Amino acid sequence: MENTKVSKSPLDKKTLEHFRNILLAKRKSAEEQIRIASDNIYNRDSENDPDYLTVSDLEELGSGTERDSFNYQMMDRTRKYIQQIDDALERIDNGTYGICQATGRPISRARLEAVPHTRFSIYAKKKGLAEDE
C-alpha cells in the first residue's frame, strides 16, 4: 500500500469515466428496485380495498403486511445506497474519488471495482478506521 496521502484523485480521466459509468448503471438499477417495491405496495393496497375484502382476503392481509414491511425496508436501504452512489459521483466531479476518507491514501482499483461507491480503503476497514458503509 502506498503511504503517501493525496488530495486529488490518483485516477486518470478515462478510469474516472469508467467508474462514473459503473456508478450510473448501479444507480439506475437501484432506482428500478425502488420502483418495483413501490409498485408492489401500491398494487397490494389497491387490491385490498376494504369495501371489497372477502374472508380469504383478510387471511392474506397479515402476510401482505409483512411483505409491505419488507418492501419499505428494502426501499429505505436502497435510497441510502443511492445516496452513497450520488456521493461517489460527487467525489468524481470534485476530484477526490479514490481517496480513502479515513487515511487520505489512494483506494486500490480492485477495491473500487468491488465497491465503486466506497469511501474507504481495505486497510481502513480492517483497522476499524472506517464508518460502516
C-alpha positions as CSV (number, residue, x, y, z in Angstrom):
1,M,0.0,0.0,0.0
2,E,1.3,3.4,-0.9
3,N,2.0,5.6,2.2
4,T,1.6,9.0,0.5
5,K,-1.5,10.9,1.4
6,V,-3.2,12.6,-1.6
7,S,-5.6,15.4,-2.1
8,K,-6.6,14.8,-5.7
9,S,-7.8,11.6,-7.2
10,P,-5.0,9.3,-8.2
11,L,-7.1,8.1,-11.2
12,D,-6.9,9.3,-14.7
13,K,-9.9,10.7,-16.6
14,K,-10.5,7.5,-18.5
15,T,-10.6,5.5,-15.3
16,L,-12.8,8.0,-13.6
17,E,-15.2,7.9,-16.5
18,H,-15.2,4.0,-16.2
19,F,-16.2,4.3,-12.6
20,R,-18.8,7.0,-13.4
21,N,-20.4,4.6,-15.8
22,I,-20.5,1.8,-13.3
23,L,-22.0,4.1,-10.7
24,L,-24.7,5.4,-13.0
25,A,-25.6,1.9,-14.0
26,K,-25.9,0.8,-10.4
27,R,-27.9,3.9,-9.6
28,K,-30.3,3.1,-12.5
29,S,-30.7,-0.5,-11.2
30,A,-31.4,0.7,-7.6
31,E,-34.0,3.2,-8.8
32,E,-35.7,0.3,-10.7
33,Q,-35.7,-1.7,-7.4
34,I,-37.4,1.1,-5.6
35,R,-40.0,1.4,-8.4
36,I,-40.8,-2.3,-8.3
37,A,-41.1,-2.3,-4.5
38,S,-43.3,0.8,-4.6
39,D,-45.5,-0.8,-7.3
40,N,-45.8,-3.9,-5.2
41,I,-47.1,-1.9,-2.2
42,Y,-49.4,0.2,-4.3
43,N,-50.9,-2.7,-6.2
44,R,-51.5,-4.7,-3.0
45,D,-53.1,-1.6,-1.4
46,S,-55.4,-1.1,-4.3
47,E,-56.3,-4.8,-4.3
48,N,-57.2,-4.7,-0.6
49,D,-59.8,-2.0,-0.8
50,P,-61.8,-2.6,2.5
51,D,-65.1,-2.3,0.6
52,Y,-64.3,-5.4,-1.4
53,L,-62.4,-7.7,1.0
54,T,-63.5,-11.3,1.4
55,V,-62.7,-13.7,4.3
56,S,-59.8,-15.2,2.3
57,D,-58.5,-11.7,1.6
58,L,-58.5,-10.9,5.3
59,E,-56.5,-14.1,5.9
60,E,-53.9,-13.0,3.4
61,L,-53.7,-9.5,4.8
62,G,-51.3,-10.5,7.6
63,S,-48.7,-11.9,5.2
64,G,-49.3,-9.0,2.9
65,T,-48.4,-6.6,5.8
66,E,-45.1,-8.5,6.2
67,R,-44.4,-8.1,2.5
68,D,-45.1,-4.4,2.7
69,S,-42.7,-4.1,5.7
70,F,-40.0,-5.9,3.7
71,N,-40.6,-3.6,0.7
72,Y,-40.5,-0.5,2.8
73,Q,-37.2,-1.7,4.4
74,M,-35.8,-2.5,1.0
75,M,-36.8,0.9,-0.3
76,D,-35.1,2.6,2.7
77,R,-31.8,0.6,2.2
78,T,-31.9,1.3,-1.5
79,R,-32.4,5.0,-1.0
80,K,-29.3,5.1,1.3
81,Y,-27.4,3.1,-1.3
82,I,-28.4,5.7,-4.0
83,Q,-27.2,8.4,-1.7
84,Q,-23.8,6.6,-1.4
85,I,-23.7,6.4,-5.2
86,D,-24.5,10.1,-5.5
87,D,-21.8,10.9,-3.0
88,A,-19.3,8.9,-5.1
89,L,-20.3,10.7,-8.3
90,E,-19.8,14.0,-6.4
91,R,-16.3,12.8,-5.5
92,I,-15.6,12.1,-9.1
93,D,-16.8,15.6,-10.0
94,N,-14.7,17.3,-7.3
95,G,-11.6,15.3,-7.9
96,T,-11.5,13.3,-4.7
97,Y,-12.8,9.9,-5.9
98,G,-10.5,7.0,-5.0
99,I,-9.1,8.7,-1.9
100,C,-9.7,7.0,1.5
101,Q,-11.6,9.4,3.7
102,A,-10.0,7.8,6.8
103,T,-6.4,7.7,5.8
104,G,-6.1,10.2,2.9
105,R,-4.4,7.5,0.8
106,P,-5.4,6.1,-2.5
107,I,-8.0,3.3,-2.6
108,S,-6.9,0.3,-4.6
109,R,-8.5,-0.1,-8.0
110,A,-9.5,-3.7,-7.0
111,R,-11.4,-2.3,-4.0
112,L,-13.1,0.4,-6.2
113,E,-14.1,-2.3,-8.8
114,A,-15.6,-4.4,-6.0
115,V,-17.3,-1.5,-4.2
116,P,-17.3,1.5,-6.5
117,H,-19.2,3.7,-4.0
118,T,-16.7,3.1,-1.2
119,R,-15.1,5.9,0.7
120,F,-12.6,3.7,2.5
121,S,-9.6,1.5,1.7
122,I,-9.4,-2.1,2.8
123,Y,-6.7,-1.0,5.2
124,A,-9.0,1.5,6.9
125,K,-11.8,-1.1,7.1
126,K,-9.5,-3.7,8.6
127,K,-8.1,-1.3,11.1
128,G,-11.6,-0.1,12.2
129,L,-10.9,3.4,10.9
130,A,-13.9,3.4,8.6
131,E,-17.5,4.0,9.4
132,D,-20.0,1.4,8.1
133,E,-20.8,1.9,4.5
